[in-house]
Amino acid sequence: MNPGQKKSEKYQSIFRIIILFLIILAINFIGNFIYKRFDLTKEKRYSLASPSISLLKKLNQRVLIKVYLDGDLPSGFLRLKNSTKDILQEFKAYSNNKIEFEFIDPFKNAKSDAEKKQFMNSSSIKDYCPPTSN
């Protein structure tokens, strides 16, 4: 191989890398304007029904959802918290950020176990046990 061919191959390699970079950049740029979410779960866990999507898109004011699932939680409630957060993020995405949510520790200000127990007895979550995974 002569020096001219080596130089030519070097320029071709550099040209291919630049083209590849530009293609990736173009795909990324176009992806910023095209919004599509994919639910690859078998049970379509993260898919919303058309009426739900329609309702979320029609929201004309901000909606704040307070979720009392924060703090030191058993594993079943942690899974519930994660699932709840995932669906709320879907709501937020389809509502054009008009859905806001915050997770609150219901026991944050409880000073004793008695206060925690009192809160549990006075709330509707006292009889709820999150599902366990199979």
N, C-alpha and C positions, 0 to 999 in steps of 0.2 A: 504494500500500500504506500502510495507516495504522499508527501506532506499536503498536497492539494486536496486529496480525498479525505484525509483525516480532518482537515479544517472544514470541509464541506459537511462531513458527518456531524462534527461538533455543532455547526450552525443549525443543521436540521434538528438535532436533539434539543437545542435551546429553543428553536422555533416551536417544536411540538410541546414543550413544557409551557411556553407562553400561551399557546392556543388552548391547552388544557386548563390553565389558570383562568383564561378569559371565559371559557365555557362554564366553569364552576362559578365564576363571578356573575355571569349572566343568569344562571339558574337561581342563584341566591337573590339577585335583584328582582327577578320575576316572582320568586316565592314570597317576597315581602308584600306584593300586591294581590296575590291569590290566596284566599283563606279557605282551607279545607282541613278538617280534622278526620282522623281515621280511628275507628274502634276495631281493633284486631282481636278482642276477646271473643271467645266462642259464644258466650251468653249475651253479647252486646251490652255489657254492663255500663259502658260510658256513652251509649247512644240515647239521644232524646227523641221523643215522638214529635212528629211535625206540628201538632197543636202547641206543644210546649215551646218549641223553637219560635213559632209564630208569636206566641204570647210574650216571650222574652224580647223579641225584636221590636214589639210595639210599646214597650215600657217607655214612658215619657218623663219619669222622674227616678231619682236614685232610690234604691231599696237596700236597707241595711239588715242583715241577718246576723243575729247573735246566737252562737252555738256554745252551749255549756259543756264542752268536751275537752278541756285542757287541764293541765296539771299532772299529778301523779295518778295515772289510771291503770287498771288491770289490762292485760293484753287484749281481751275481747273489746274493750272500749277503745283501745288504741287503733285496732283495725276499723272499728266503726268511725273513729275520728278521721282516719285516712280516706275511707270511702266517702264520707260526708264532704271532706275537703275536695276530693276529685270531682264530685257532682256539682259542688258549688263553683268550682273553677269552670266547668262546662257552662253553667248558668251565666257566669260573668262574661265568658267569651261570646256567647250568643246574644247577650243583652247590650253589647257594645260598652262594657264596663259600667253599666248602670246598677248591677248587682254587686254589693260589697258585703263582705262577711268578716267576722272576727270570732276567734275562739277565746272563750273565757273560762278561767278556772273557778268553778262554783265554790270551792273551798278556800280560796285565796285569803279571805278575811276571817275564816273560822279559827278561833283560838283554841278550841278543844275538840275532842272526838264527840262530845255531847252536842256541840253546835253543828258538827257535820251530820250527825245522826238526825238532828232536828230538821235540818235542811232536806235531807233525803226523805224523811217522813212527810214533809209538807209539800214536796214536789211530785210531779207525775212520773219521775224516773225511778221511783222506789220499787216498782214491780217489773221494771224492764231489765232483762238479761240479754246482752248482745249475743247473736248467733256465734257458735264456735265453728271453726273450719273443720272439714271432714278429713 
